[in-house]
Amino acid sequence: MKVRVDPDKCQGHTLCAMEAPGAFELSEFDGHSTARFETVPADLEQAVRDAAKTCPEQAIVVTD
């Protein structure tokens, strides 16, 4: 499974980092998120899927 955050859609709500703190990094400047890895470790896959569902901007792109 792969994940990325669309920087044009992310508004820095930080919900992804609350749902999957090991998978996302937040900018100290504006709170915008980036994925810590392109390929998600198996133990974080469900948390990343849950984070994608909670993103109000639908900025998290998950592909299998």
CHARMM-style PDB file with segment names, atoms N, HN, CA, C and O in Angstrom:
ATOM      1  N   MET     1       0.841  -1.170   0.000  1.00  0.00      PROA
ATOM      2  CA  MET     1       0.000   0.000   0.000  1.00  0.00      PROA
ATOM      3  C   MET     1       0.891   1.241   0.000  1.00  0.00      PROA
ATOM      4  O   MET     1       1.903   1.296   0.699  1.00  0.00      PROA
ATOM      5  N   LYS     2       0.502   2.221  -0.787  1.00  0.00      PROA
ATOM      6  HN  LYS     2      -0.320   2.176  -1.355  1.00  0.00      PROA
ATOM      7  CA  LYS     2       1.247   3.481  -0.855  1.00  0.00      PROA
ATOM      8  C   LYS     2       0.347   4.623  -0.390  1.00  0.00      PROA
ATOM      9  O   LYS     2      -0.878   4.547  -0.487  1.00  0.00      PROA
ATOM     10  N   VAL     3       0.978   5.684   0.119  1.00  0.00      PROA
ATOM     11  HN  VAL     3       1.972   5.746   0.198  1.00  0.00      PROA
ATOM     12  CA  VAL     3       0.221   6.844   0.587  1.00  0.00      PROA
ATOM     13  C   VAL     3       0.988   8.108   0.236  1.00  0.00      PROA
ATOM     14  O   VAL     3       2.219   8.140   0.237  1.00  0.00      PROA
ATOM     15  N   ARG     4       0.226   9.138  -0.062  1.00  0.00      PROA
ATOM     16  HN  ARG     4      -0.773   9.111  -0.063  1.00  0.00      PROA
ATOM     17  CA  ARG     4       0.806  10.467  -0.246  1.00  0.00      PROA
ATOM     18  C   ARG     4      -0.240  11.489   0.188  1.00  0.00      PROA
ATOM     19  O   ARG     4      -1.436  11.202   0.233  1.00  0.00      PROA
ATOM     20  N   VAL     5       0.233  12.666   0.501  1.00  0.00      PROA
ATOM     21  HN  VAL     5       1.205  12.900   0.465  1.00  0.00      PROA
ATOM     22  CA  VAL     5      -0.660  13.761   0.861  1.00  0.00      PROA
ATOM     23  C   VAL     5      -0.572  14.802  -0.249  1.00  0.00      PROA
ATOM     24  O   VAL     5       0.515  15.262  -0.597  1.00  0.00      PROA
ATOM     25  N   ASP     6      -1.709  15.164  -0.793  1.00  0.00      PROA
ATOM     26  HN  ASP     6      -2.593  14.791  -0.510  1.00  0.00      PROA
ATOM     27  CA  ASP     6      -1.760  16.180  -1.848  1.00  0.00      PROA
ATOM     28  C   ASP     6      -1.558  17.544  -1.192  1.00  0.00      PROA
ATOM     29  O   ASP     6      -2.427  17.999  -0.448  1.00  0.00      PROA
ATOM     30  N   PRO     7      -0.427  18.204  -1.453  1.00  0.00      PROA
ATOM     31  CA  PRO     7      -0.141  19.478  -0.794  1.00  0.00      PROA
ATOM     32  C   PRO     7      -1.091  20.607  -1.198  1.00  0.00      PROA
ATOM     33  O   PRO     7      -1.232  21.595  -0.477  1.00  0.00      PROA
ATOM     34  N   ASP     8      -1.738  20.455  -2.350  1.00  0.00      PROA
ATOM     35  HN  ASP     8      -1.624  19.653  -2.936  1.00  0.00      PROA
ATOM     36  CA  ASP     8      -2.686  21.483  -2.780  1.00  0.00      PROA
ATOM     37  C   ASP     8      -4.015  21.383  -2.041  1.00  0.00      PROA
ATOM     38  O   ASP     8      -4.758  22.361  -1.958  1.00  0.00      PROA
ATOM     39  N   LYS     9      -4.314  20.208  -1.508  1.00  0.00      PROA
ATOM     40  HN  LYS     9      -3.711  19.414  -1.575  1.00  0.00      PROA
ATOM     41  CA  LYS     9      -5.573  20.011  -0.791  1.00  0.00      PROA
ATOM     42  C   LYS     9      -5.426  20.116   0.722  1.00  0.00      PROA
ATOM     43  O   LYS     9      -6.359  20.541   1.403  1.00  0.00      PROA
ATOM     44  N   CYS    10      -4.271  19.735   1.256  1.00  0.00      PROA
ATOM     45  HN  CYS    10      -3.513  19.390   0.703  1.00  0.00      PROA
ATOM     46  CA  CYS    10      -4.072  19.725   2.710  1.00  0.00      PROA
ATOM     47  C   CYS    10      -4.211  21.135   3.274  1.00  0.00      PROA
ATOM     48  O   CYS    10      -3.591  22.082   2.792  1.00  0.00      PROA
ATOM     49  N   GLN    11      -5.042  21.245   4.310  1.00  0.00      PROA
ATOM     50  HN  GLN    11      -5.546  20.475   4.702  1.00  0.00      PROA
ATOM     51  CA  GLN    11      -5.266  22.542   4.960  1.00  0.00      PROA
ATOM     52  C   GLN    11      -4.720  22.584   6.385  1.00  0.00      PROA
ATOM     53  O   GLN    11      -4.914  23.569   7.096  1.00  0.00      PROA
ATOM     54  N   GLY    12      -4.038  21.518   6.802  1.00  0.00      PROA
ATOM     55  HN  GLY    12      -3.880  20.717   6.224  1.00  0.00      PROA
ATOM     56  CA  GLY    12      -3.400  21.506   8.113  1.00  0.00      PROA
ATOM     57  C   GLY    12      -4.341  21.267   9.280  1.00  0.00      PROA
ATOM     58  O   GLY    12      -4.124  21.799  10.369  1.00  0.00      PROA
ATOM     59  N   HSD    13      -5.378  20.478   9.068  1.00  0.00      PROA
ATOM     60  HN  HSD    13      -5.555  20.046   8.183  1.00  0.00      PROA
ATOM     61  CA  HSD    13      -6.312  20.164  10.159  1.00  0.00      PROA
ATOM     62  C   HSD    13      -5.676  19.261  11.210  1.00  0.00      PROA
ATOM     63  O   HSD    13      -6.141  19.238  12.350  1.00  0.00      PROA
ATOM     64  N   THR    14      -4.641  18.526  10.867  1.00  0.00      PROA
ATOM     65  HN  THR    14      -4.263  18.544   9.941  1.00  0.00      PROA
ATOM     66  CA  THR    14      -3.847  17.622  11.723  1.00  0.00      PROA
ATOM     67  C   THR    14      -4.571  16.348  12.148  1.00  0.00      PROA
ATOM     68  O   THR    14      -4.062  15.607  12.989  1.00  0.00      PROA
ATOM     69  N   LEU    15      -5.743  16.081  11.586  1.00  0.00      PROA
ATOM     70  HN  LEU    15      -6.156  16.683  10.903  1.00  0.00      PROA
ATOM     71  CA  LEU    15      -6.486  14.883  11.969  1.00  0.00      PROA
ATOM     72  C   LEU    15      -5.741  13.608  11.584  1.00  0.00      PROA
ATOM     73  O   LEU    15      -5.820  12.605  12.294  1.00  0.00      PROA
ATOM     74  N   CYS    16      -5.022  13.639  10.471  1.00  0.00      PROA
ATOM     75  HN  CYS    16      -4.958  14.454   9.894  1.00  0.00      PROA
ATOM     76  CA  CYS    16      -4.279  12.458  10.031  1.00  0.00      PROA
ATOM     77  C   CYS    16      -3.214  12.072  11.046  1.00  0.00      PROA
ATOM     78  O   CYS    16      -3.034  10.892  11.345  1.00  0.00      PROA
ATOM     79  N   ALA    17      -2.511  13.065  11.574  1.00  0.00      PROA
ATOM     80  HN  ALA    17      -2.657  14.024  11.331  1.00  0.00      PROA
ATOM     81  CA  ALA    17      -1.460  12.787  12.554  1.00  0.00      PROA
ATOM     82  C   ALA    17      -2.039  12.301  13.875  1.00  0.00      PROA
ATOM     83  O   ALA    17      -1.379  11.563  14.606  1.00  0.00      PROA
ATOM     84  N   MET    18      -3.243  12.700  14.184  1.00  0.00      PROA
ATOM     85  HN  MET    18      -3.780  13.300  13.590  1.00  0.00      PROA
ATOM     86  CA  MET    18      -3.899  12.190  15.390  1.00  0.00      PROA
ATOM     87  C   MET    18      -4.333  10.742  15.180  1.00  0.00      PROA
ATOM     88  O   MET    18      -4.261   9.932  16.104  1.00  0.00      PROA
ATOM     89  N   GLU    19      -4.777  10.418  13.989  1.00  0.00      PROA
ATOM     90  HN  GLU    19      -4.836  11.075  13.238  1.00  0.00      PROA
ATOM     91  CA  GLU    19      -5.253   9.061  13.682  1.00  0.00      PROA
ATOM     92  C   GLU    19      -4.095   8.094  13.456  1.00  0.00      PROA
ATOM     93  O   GLU    19      -4.161   6.941  13.883  1.00  0.00      PROA
ATOM     94  N   ALA    20      -3.040   8.549  12.792  1.00  0.00      PROA
ATOM     95  HN  ALA    20      -2.987   9.486  12.445  1.00  0.00      PROA
ATOM     96  CA  ALA    20      -1.891   7.690  12.463  1.00  0.00      PROA
ATOM     97  C   ALA    20      -0.597   8.469  12.681  1.00  0.00      PROA
ATOM     98  O   ALA    20       0.070   8.843  11.717  1.00  0.00      PROA
ATOM     99  N   PRO    21      -0.236   8.716  13.943  1.00  0.00      PROA
ATOM    100  CA  PRO    21       0.936   9.567  14.218  1.00  0.00      PROA
ATOM    101  C   PRO    21       2.252   9.035  13.661  1.00  0.00      PROA
ATOM    102  O   PRO    21       3.165   9.813  13.383  1.00  0.00      PROA
ATOM    103  N   GLY    22       2.358   7.723  13.495  1.00  0.00      PROA
ATOM    104  HN  GLY    22       1.617   7.091  13.720  1.00  0.00      PROA
ATOM    105  CA  GLY    22       3.592   7.163  12.961  1.00  0.00      PROA
ATOM    106  C   GLY    22       3.727   7.283  11.460  1.00  0.00      PROA
ATOM    107  O   GLY    22       4.794   7.021  10.905  1.00  0.00      PROA
ATOM    108  N   ALA    23       2.652   7.678  10.801  1.00  0.00      PROA
ATOM    109  HN  ALA    23       1.786   7.891  11.252  1.00  0.00      PROA
ATOM    110  CA  ALA    23       2.661   7.693   9.339  1.00  0.00      PROA
ATOM    111  C   ALA    23       2.741   9.087   8.724  1.00  0.00      PROA
ATOM    112  O   ALA    23       3.073   9.230   7.547  1.00  0.00      PROA
ATOM    113  N   PHE    24       2.436  10.118   9.522  1.00  0.00      PROA
ATOM    114  HN  PHE    24       2.167  10.001  10.478  1.00  0.00      PROA
ATOM    115  CA  PHE    24       2.395  11.476   8.978  1.00  0.00      PROA
ATOM    116  C   PHE    24       3.226  12.433   9.816  1.00  0.00      PROA
ATOM    117  O   PHE    24       3.300  12.313  11.039  1.00  0.00      PROA
ATOM    118  N   GLU    25       3.847  13.382   9.134  1.00  0.00      PROA
ATOM    119  HN  GLU    25       3.786  13.479   8.141  1.00  0.00      PROA
ATOM    120  CA  GLU    25       4.602  14.449   9.773  1.00  0.00      PROA
ATOM    121  C   GLU    25       3.872  15.754   9.533  1.00  0.00      PROA
ATOM    122  O   GLU    25       3.311  15.972   8.459  1.00  0.00      PROA
ATOM    123  N   LEU    26       3.879  16.615  10.529  1.00  0.00      PROA
ATOM    124  HN  LEU    26       4.335  16.437  11.401  1.00  0.00      PROA
ATOM    125  CA  LEU    26       3.243  17.924  10.386  1.00  0.00      PROA
ATOM    126  C   LEU    26       4.301  19.003  10.308  1.00  0.00      PROA
ATOM    127  O   LEU    26       5.293  18.974  11.037  1.00  0.00      PROA
ATOM    128  N   SER    27       4.084  19.942   9.427  1.00  0.00      PROA
ATOM    129  HN  SER    27       3.279  19.966   8.835  1.00  0.00      PROA
ATOM    130  CA  SER    27       4.986  21.079   9.305  1.00  0.00      PROA
ATOM    131  C   SER    27       4.874  21.946  10.551  1.00  0.00      PROA
ATOM    132  O   SER    27       3.768  22.253  10.996  1.00  0.00      PROA
ATOM    133  N   GLU    28       5.993  22.338  11.110  1.00  0.00      PROA
ATOM    134  HN  GLU    28       6.891  22.089  10.748  1.00  0.00      PROA
ATOM    135  CA  GLU    28       5.983  23.240  12.259  1.00  0.00      PROA
ATOM    136  C   GLU    28       5.535  24.635  11.846  1.00  0.00      PROA
ATOM    137  O   GLU    28       5.083  25.424  12.676  1.00  0.00      PROA
ATOM    138  N   PHE    29       5.664  24.929  10.566  1.00  0.00      PROA
ATOM    139  HN  PHE    29       6.031  24.288   9.892  1.00  0.00      PROA
ATOM    140  CA  PHE    29       5.315  26.255  10.056  1.00  0.00      PROA
ATOM    141  C   PHE    29       3.808  26.437   9.920  1.00  0.00      PROA
ATOM    142  O   PHE    29       3.257  27.423  10.410  1.00  0.00      PROA
ATOM    143  N   ASP    30       3.129  25.485   9.252  1.00  0.00      PROA
ATOM    144  HN  ASP    30       3.576  24.684   8.854  1.00  0.00      PROA
ATOM    145  CA  ASP    30       1.705  25.686   8.973  1.00  0.00      PROA
ATOM    146  C   ASP    30       0.824  24.485   9.290  1.00  0.00      PROA
ATOM    147  O   ASP    30      -0.380  24.527   9.037  1.00  0.00      PROA
ATOM    148  N   GLY    31       1.398  23.407   9.841  1.00  0.00      PROA
ATOM    149  HN  GLY    31       2.376  23.372  10.046  1.00  0.00      PROA
ATOM    150  CA  GLY    31       0.615  22.239  10.208  1.00  0.00      PROA
ATOM    151  C   GLY    31       0.267  21.310   9.061  1.00  0.00      PROA
ATOM    152  O   GLY    31      -0.376  20.282   9.274  1.00  0.00      PROA
ATOM    153  N   HSD    32       0.679  21.651   7.853  1.00  0.00      PROA
ATOM    154  HN  HSD    32       1.201  22.486   7.680  1.00  0.00      PROA
ATOM    155  CA  HSD    32       0.390  20.780   6.714  1.00  0.00      PROA
ATOM    156  C   HSD    32       1.121  19.449   6.877  1.00  0.00      PROA
ATOM    157  O   HSD    32       2.200  19.377   7.464  1.00  0.00      PROA
ATOM    158  N   SER    33       0.511  18.417   6.349  1.00  0.00      PROA
ATOM    159  HN  SER    33      -0.366  18.475   5.872  1.00  0.00      PROA
ATOM    160  CA  SER    33       0.991  17.062   6.541  1.00  0.00      PROA
ATOM    161  C   SER    33       1.750  16.538   5.333  1.00  0.00      PROA
ATOM    162  O   SER    33       1.492  16.923   4.192  1.00  0.00      PROA
ATOM    163  N   THR    34       2.693  15.650   5.618  1.00  0.00      PROA
ATOM    164  HN  THR    34       2.903  15.337   6.545  1.00  0.00      PROA
ATOM    165  CA  THR    34       3.350  14.859   4.587  1.00  0.00      PROA
ATOM    166  C   THR    34       3.440  13.430   5.107  1.00  0.00      PROA
ATOM    167  O   THR    34       3.512  13.203   6.315  1.00  0.00      PROA
ATOM    168  N   ALA    35       3.435  12.478   4.194  1.00  0.00      PROA
ATOM    169  HN  ALA    35       3.377  12.662   3.213  1.00  0.00      PROA
ATOM    170  CA  ALA    35       3.573  11.075   4.573  1.00  0.00      PROA
ATOM    171  C   ALA    35       5.031  10.814   4.930  1.00  0.00      PROA
ATOM    172  O   ALA    35       5.939  11.303   4.256  1.00  0.00      PROA
ATOM    173  N   ARG    36       5.251  10.051   5.981  1.00  0.00      PROA
ATOM    174  HN  ARG    36       4.514   9.655   6.529  1.00  0.00      PROA
ATOM    175  CA  ARG    36       6.612   9.719   6.397  1.00  0.00      PROA
ATOM    176  C   ARG    36       7.263   8.723   5.450  1.00  0.00      PROA
ATOM    177  O   ARG    36       8.488   8.691   5.330  1.00  0.00      PROA
ATOM    178  N   PHE    37       6.457   7.911   4.777  1.00  0.00      PROA
ATOM    179  HN  PHE    37       5.462   7.937   4.875  1.00  0.00      PROA
ATOM    180  CA  PHE    37       6.985   6.938   3.824  1.00  0.00      PROA
ATOM    181  C   PHE    37       6.013   6.806   2.666  1.00  0.00      PROA
ATOM    182  O   PHE    37       4.810   7.025   2.813  1.00  0.00      PROA
ATOM    183  N   GLU    38       6.555   6.444   1.517  1.00  0.00      PROA
ATOM    184  HN  GLU    38       7.532   6.267   1.398  1.00  0.00      PROA
ATOM    185  CA  GLU    38       5.702   6.220   0.346  1.00  0.00      PROA
ATOM    186  C   GLU    38       4.986   4.878   0.473  1.00  0.00      PROA
ATOM    187  O   GLU    38       3.784   4.780   0.225  1.00  0.00      PROA
ATOM    188  N   THR    39       5.730   3.850   0.859  1.00  0.00      PROA
ATOM    189  HN  THR    39       6.706   3.929   1.060  1.00  0.00      PROA
ATOM    190  CA  THR    39       5.151   2.532   1.076  1.00  0.00      PROA
ATOM    191  C   THR    39       4.890   2.361   2.564  1.00  0.00      PROA
ATOM    192  O   THR    39       5.812   2.439   3.376  1.00  0.00      PROA
ATOM    193  N   VAL    40       3.643   2.131   2.913  1.00  0.00      PROA
ATOM    194  HN  VAL    40       2.895   2.068   2.252  1.00  0.00      PROA
ATOM    195  CA  VAL    40       3.220   2.064   4.309  1.00  0.00      PROA
ATOM    196  C   VAL    40       3.585   0.710   4.911  1.00  0.00      PROA
ATOM    197  O   VAL    40       3.290  -0.329   4.320  1.00  0.00      PROA
ATOM    198  N   PRO    41       4.228   0.712   6.088  1.00  0.00      PROA
ATOM    199  CA  PRO    41       4.483  -0.557   6.770  1.00  0.00      PROA
ATOM    200  C   PRO    41       3.157  -1.259   7.095  1.00  0.00      PROA
ATOM    201  O   PRO    41       2.154  -0.606   7.382  1.00  0.00      PROA
ATOM    202  N   ALA    42       3.168  -2.566   7.047  1.00  0.00      PROA
ATOM    203  HN  ALA    42       3.983  -3.096   6.813  1.00  0.00      PROA
ATOM    204  CA  ALA    42       1.940  -3.346   7.240  1.00  0.00      PROA
ATOM    205  C   ALA    42       1.231  -3.010   8.550  1.00  0.00      PROA
ATOM    206  O   ALA    42       0.001  -2.996   8.599  1.00  0.00      PROA
ATOM    207  N   ASP    43       1.982  -2.742   9.601  1.00  0.00      PROA
ATOM    208  HN  ASP    43       2.982  -2.754   9.561  1.00  0.00      PROA
ATOM    209  CA  ASP    43       1.359  -2.474  10.895  1.00  0.00      PROA
ATOM    210  C   ASP    43       0.666  -1.116  10.964  1.00  0.00      PROA
ATOM    211  O   ASP    43      -0.073  -0.853  11.913  1.00  0.00      PROA
ATOM    212  N   LEU    44       0.888  -0.255   9.982  1.00  0.00      PROA
ATOM    213  HN  LEU    44       1.489  -0.468   9.211  1.00  0.00      PROA
ATOM    214  CA  LEU    44       0.244   1.066   9.962  1.00  0.00      PROA
ATOM    215  C   LEU    44      -0.841   1.196   8.896  1.00  0.00      PROA
ATOM    216  O   LEU    44      -1.490   2.236   8.792  1.00  0.00      PROA
ATOM    217  N   GLU    45      -1.035   0.155   8.115  1.00  0.00      PROA
ATOM    218  HN  GLU    45      -0.507  -0.691   8.200  1.00  0.00      PROA
ATOM    219  CA  GLU    45      -1.972   0.254   6.990  1.00  0.00      PROA
ATOM    220  C   GLU    45      -3.387   0.652   7.420  1.00  0.00      PROA
ATOM    221  O   GLU    45      -3.980   1.547   6.818  1.00  0.00      PROA
ATOM    222  N   GLN    46      -3.928   0.009   8.438  1.00  0.00      PROA
ATOM    223  HN  GLN    46      -3.446  -0.718   8.927  1.00  0.00      PROA
ATOM    224  CA  GLN    46      -5.296   0.331   8.859  1.00  0.00      PROA
ATOM    225  C   GLN    46      -5.383   1.754   9.405  1.00  0.00      PROA
ATOM    226  O   GLN    46      -6.356   2.458   9.135  1.00  0.00      PROA
ATOM    227  N   ALA    47      -4.394   2.180  10.159  1.00  0.00      PROA
ATOM    228  HN  ALA    47      -3.604   1.608  10.378  1.00  0.00      PROA
ATOM    229  CA  ALA    47      -4.392   3.542  10.699  1.00  0.00      PROA
ATOM    230  C   ALA    47      -4.344   4.569   9.569  1.00  0.00      PROA
ATOM    231  O   ALA    47      -5.003   5.606   9.650  1.00  0.00      PROA
ATOM    232  N   VAL    48      -3.575   4.293   8.524  1.00  0.00      PROA
ATOM    233  HN  VAL    48      -3.040   3.451   8.459  1.00  0.00      PROA
ATOM    234  CA  VAL    48      -3.488   5.209   7.378  1.00  0.00      PROA
ATOM    235  C   VAL    48      -4.824   5.255   6.636  1.00  0.00      PROA
ATOM    236  O   VAL    48      -5.267   6.326   6.224  1.00  0.00      PROA
ATOM    237  N   ARG    49      -5.457   4.115   6.466  1.00  0.00      PROA
ATOM    238  HN  ARG    49      -5.097   3.244   6.801  1.00  0.00      PROA
ATOM    239  CA  ARG    49      -6.782   4.099   5.822  1.00  0.00      PROA
ATOM    240  C   ARG    49      -7.791   4.906   6.656  1.00  0.00      PROA
ATOM    241  O   ARG    49      -8.596   5.658   6.108  1.00  0.00      PROA
ATOM    242  N   ASP    50      -7.737   4.741   7.965  1.00  0.00      PROA
ATOM    243  HN  ASP    50      -7.082   4.130   8.410  1.00  0.00      PROA
ATOM    244  CA  ASP    50      -8.630   5.494   8.850  1.00  0.00      PROA
ATOM    245  C   ASP    50      -8.345   6.994   8.768  1.00  0.00      PROA
ATOM    246  O   ASP    50      -9.267   7.809   8.758  1.00  0.00      PROA
ATOM    247  N   ALA    51      -7.060   7.348   8.709  1.00  0.00      PROA
ATOM    248  HN  ALA    51      -6.311   6.685   8.716  1.00  0.00      PROA
ATOM    249  CA  ALA    51      -6.687   8.755   8.596  1.00  0.00      PROA
ATOM    250  C   ALA    51      -7.216   9.352   7.297  1.00  0.00      PROA
ATOM    251  O   ALA    51      -7.696  10.486   7.282  1.00  0.00      PROA
ATOM    252  N   ALA    52      -7.129   8.597   6.217  1.00  0.00      PROA
ATOM    253  HN  ALA    52      -6.739   7.676   6.230  1.00  0.00      PROA
ATOM    254  CA  ALA    52      -7.631   9.078   4.925  1.00  0.00      PROA
ATOM    255  C   ALA    52      -9.131   9.359   5.001  1.00  0.00      PROA
ATOM    256  O   ALA    52      -9.623  10.320   4.408  1.00  0.00      PROA
ATOM    257  N   LYS    53      -9.848   8.515   5.733  1.00  0.00      PROA
ATOM    258  HN  LYS    53      -9.449   7.735   6.214  1.00  0.00      PROA
ATOM    259  CA  LYS    53     -11.296   8.713   5.877  1.00  0.00      PROA
ATOM    260  C   LYS    53     -11.628   9.942   6.714  1.00  0.00      PROA
ATOM    261  O   LYS    53     -12.675  10.558   6.511  1.00  0.00      PROA
ATOM    262  N   THR    54     -10.757  10.308   7.649  1.00  0.00      PROA
ATOM    263  HN  THR    54      -9.907   9.808   7.813  1.00  0.00      PROA
ATOM    264  CA  THR    54     -11.042  11.448   8.524  1.00  0.00      PROA
ATOM    265  C   THR    54     -10.641  12.790   7.925  1.00  0.00      PROA
ATOM    266  O   THR    54     -11.033  13.836   8.442  1.00  0.00      PROA
ATOM    267  N   CYS    55      -9.869  12.774   6.847  1.00  0.00      PROA
ATOM    268  HN  CYS    55      -9.551  11.924   6.427  1.00  0.00      PROA
ATOM    269  CA  CYS    55      -9.385  14.033   6.266  1.00  0.00      PROA
ATOM    270  C   CYS    55     -10.544  14.806   5.622  1.00  0.00      PROA
ATOM    271  O   CYS    55     -11.133  14.335   4.650  1.00  0.00      PROA
ATOM    272  N   PRO    56     -10.875  15.989   6.156  1.00  0.00      PROA
ATOM    273  CA  PRO    56     -11.995  16.752   5.599  1.00  0.00      PROA
ATOM    274  C   PRO    56     -11.738  17.252   4.182  1.00  0.00      PROA
ATOM    275  O   PRO    56     -12.683  17.536   3.445  1.00  0.00      PROA
ATOM    276  N   GLU    57     -10.486  17.362   3.799  1.00  0.00      PROA
ATOM    277  HN  GLU    57      -9.719  17.131   4.398  1.00  0.00      PROA
ATOM    278  CA  GLU    57     -10.147  17.864   2.462  1.00  0.00      PROA
ATOM    279  C   GLU    57      -9.894  16.731   1.475  1.00  0.00      PROA
ATOM    280  O   GLU    57      -9.652  16.984   0.295  1.00  0.00      PROA
ATOM    281  N   GLN    58      -9.946  15.487   1.940  1.00  0.00      PROA
ATOM    282  HN  GLN    58     -10.143  15.281   2.898  1.00  0.00      PROA
ATOM    283  CA  GLN    58      -9.640  14.309   1.122  1.00  0.00      PROA
ATOM    284  C   GLN    58      -8.273  14.460   0.458  1.00  0.00      PROA
ATOM    285  O   GLN    58      -8.106  14.163  -0.725  1.00  0.00      PROA
ATOM    286  N   ALA    59      -7.300  14.925   1.238  1.00  0.00      PROA
ATOM    287  HN  ALA    59      -7.435  15.167   2.199  1.00  0.00      PROA
ATOM    288  CA  ALA    59      -5.954  15.177   0.729  1.00  0.00      PROA
ATOM    289  C   ALA    59      -5.053  13.947   0.777  1.00  0.00      PROA
ATOM    290  O   ALA    59      -3.978  13.941   0.177  1.00  0.00      PROA
ATOM    291  N   ILE    60      -5.484  12.909   1.483  1.00  0.00      PROA
ATOM    292  HN  ILE    60      -6.357  12.913   1.970  1.00  0.00      PROA
ATOM    293  CA  ILE    60      -4.656  11.705   1.623  1.00  0.00      PROA
ATOM    294  C   ILE    60      -5.052  10.723   0.528  1.00  0.00      PROA
ATOM    295  O   ILE    60      -6.208  10.316   0.420  1.00  0.00      PROA
ATOM    296  N   VAL    61      -4.064  10.355  -0.280  1.00  0.00      PROA
ATOM    297  HN  VAL    61      -3.125  10.686  -0.192  1.00  0.00      PROA
ATOM    298  CA  VAL    61      -4.290   9.452  -1.409  1.00  0.00      PROA
ATOM    299  C   VAL    61      -3.658   8.114  -1.074  1.00  0.00      PROA
ATOM    300  O   VAL    61      -2.443   8.019  -0.901  1.00  0.00      PROA
ATOM    301  N   VAL    62      -4.485   7.077  -0.982  1.00  0.00      PROA
ATOM    302  HN  VAL    62      -5.472   7.154  -1.122  1.00  0.00      PROA
ATOM    303  CA  VAL    62      -4.034   5.723  -0.684  1.00  0.00      PROA
ATOM    304  C   VAL    62      -4.234   4.859  -1.928  1.00  0.00      PROA
ATOM    305  O   VAL    62      -5.304   4.865  -2.538  1.00  0.00      PROA
ATOM    306  N   THR    63      -3.194   4.124  -2.291  1.00  0.00      PROA
ATOM    307  HN  THR    63      -2.325   4.119  -1.796  1.00  0.00      PROA
ATOM    308  CA  THR    63      -3.298   3.185  -3.408  1.00  0.00      PROA
ATOM    309  C   THR    63      -2.779   1.827  -2.957  1.00  0.00      PROA
ATOM    310  O   THR    63      -1.812   1.735  -2.200  1.00  0.00      PROA
ATOM    311  N   ASP    64      -3.429   0.788  -3.429  1.00  0.00      PROA
ATOM    312  HN  ASP    64      -4.214   0.862  -4.044  1.00  0.00      PROA
ATOM    313  CA  ASP    64      -3.004  -0.581  -3.075  1.00  0.00      PROA
ATOM    314  C   ASP    64      -2.023  -1.120  -4.067  1.00  0.00      PROA
ATOM    315  OT1 ASP    64      -1.563  -2.253  -3.927  1.00  0.00      PROA
TER     316      ASP     64
END
